[in-house]
Amino acid sequence: MKAFSTTQSDLQLKLKRIYDFLEEQHFDSLLLQRKDNFAWLTSGGYNGIPYNSMTGECGLLITKDNVFLLANTIEKPRIMAEEMIGLSYEVIDYPWYQSIEEAMEKVPVVHRLASDTGLKALDHQVVNIAPLRFSLTTPEVKRIRNLGFKATAITEKFCQGLKPGMTEMEIAGKLNSQFMDAGLTPTVALVAADERIANYRHPVPTMKPFYQKCMVISCVQEKGLTVALTRIVHVGKVEQSLQSIHEKTAWIDAQLIFNTKRGVRAEQLLHTLKRAYAEAGFKDEWLLHHQGGAIGYENRDFLLTPASSFEVEPFQAFAWNPSITGTKSEDTILVEGSRSEIITTADSLWPMLQFESPTGEIVKRPAIYEI
């Protein structure tokens, strides 16, 4: 067993959530293989190889008595040395040519097994443990705040240096390179040049150059946690029509931020959303694109929809992204109780729009940057 540490205390807190879950759902053990769940339980560990796979290359089996790392001979050295630092666990290794199902045969008999993925050879039930991750722990709060600052500083400095003629692909590639140089992993990279901003809500980057305006959208991850943000630049003075639409979009975003508080229910947030769009003069515009939702170990843990039934939890992160055709407003916030803190902020010269709630709370939203 390894020595007690801050990481170990974080593990114990999360294991308590898992044990309560197992008892409530009448399971004896839980096998975690998804990359998001592995990162959550290990305080930022990475068990993946290909980026486009939801499932990692090793797993964690949590029983009522122990935590087992199931790792094949390829992954075991790195996982133990780099991803499980400060954690107490027992290792069950197996040859690379065998499956994790076969490795499970080495584990003391467990009944009523739950898993976050489908295992063909085992009698188990697939469960969703994402809600256990929603309320961030103290170490996670520190990590996501730090990530938010770094991701924003890189994004805003990069966008301030954009030059007309750069292609969307070039912009995405160079920004992603800067993220990775800083130890961050880009998980979403969308770029829209000129008319593509109005044409597509999810502008996958192309070889199209930008000449007048450019929208850059990123989701960025570090140690499993994720933040999202959008910034827009314009060559020269922003025309009044675009300025007006952007200010209305930012105002809608501010209303969502004002109202994202501990204990607020999904139907209340949806009412806020619809009312804000209507007051801005774009009643049905929310139907053209999702408005964002909870964020954490995924780009979005869930979206706000008419069918949503969640309640905002303490220290839960959200990323709202309202849009009116031609513009968008998006940042990541952290719920602190009676207010939400915008964590994708940095000490830069990015111009801001300021909005005040009826109770006097101030929220600043990014304006369009003129280059």
HELIX and SHEET records of a PDB file:
HELIX    1   1 THR A    6  GLN A   25  1                                  20    
HELIX    2   2 LYS A   35  LEU A   41  1                                   7    
HELIX    3   3 LYS A   76  ARG A   78  1                                   3    
HELIX    4   4 ILE A   79  GLU A   83  3                                   5    
HELIX    5   5 ILE A  100  ALA A  103  1                                   4    
HELIX    6   6 MET A  104  LYS A  106  5                                   3    
HELIX    7   7 ALA A  130  ARG A  133  5                                   4    
HELIX    8   8 THR A  138  GLN A  160  1                                  23    
HELIX    9   9 GLU A  168  ASP A  181  1                                  14    
HELIX   10  10 ARG A  196  ASN A  199  1                                   4    
HELIX   11  11 GLN A  240  ASN A  259  1                                  20    
HELIX   12  12 ALA A  266  GLU A  279  1                                  14    
HELIX   13  13 GLU A  285  LEU A  288  5                                   4    
SHEET    1   A 6 GLU A  90  TYR A  94  0                                        
SHEET    2   A 6 VAL A  67  ASN A  72  1                                        
SHEET    3   A 6 THR A  55  ILE A  62 -1                                        
SHEET    4   A 6 SER A  29  ARG A  34 -1                                        
SHEET    5   A 6 LEU A 113  SER A 115  1                                        
SHEET    6   A 6 HIS A 124  VAL A 126  1                                        
SHEET    1   B 4 THR A 185  ALA A 193  0                                        
SHEET    2   B 4 LYS A 213  GLU A 222 -1                                        
SHEET    3   B 4 LEU A 225  HIS A 234 -1                                        
SHEET    4   B 4 TYR A 369  GLU A 370  1                                        
SHEET    1   C 5 PHE A 302  LEU A 303  0                                        
SHEET    2   C 5 GLY A 292  ILE A 295 -1                                        
SHEET    3   C 5 ALA A 317  TRP A 320 -1                                        
SHEET    4   C 5 ASP A 331  VAL A 335 -1                                        
SHEET    5   C 5 SER A 340  ILE A 342 -1                                        
SHEET    1   D 2 SER A 323  ILE A 324  0                                        
SHEET    2   D 2 THR A 327  LYS A 328 -1                                        
SHEET    1   E 2 MET A 352  GLU A 356  0                                        
SHEET    2   E 2 ILE A 362  PRO A 366 -1                                        
END                                                                             
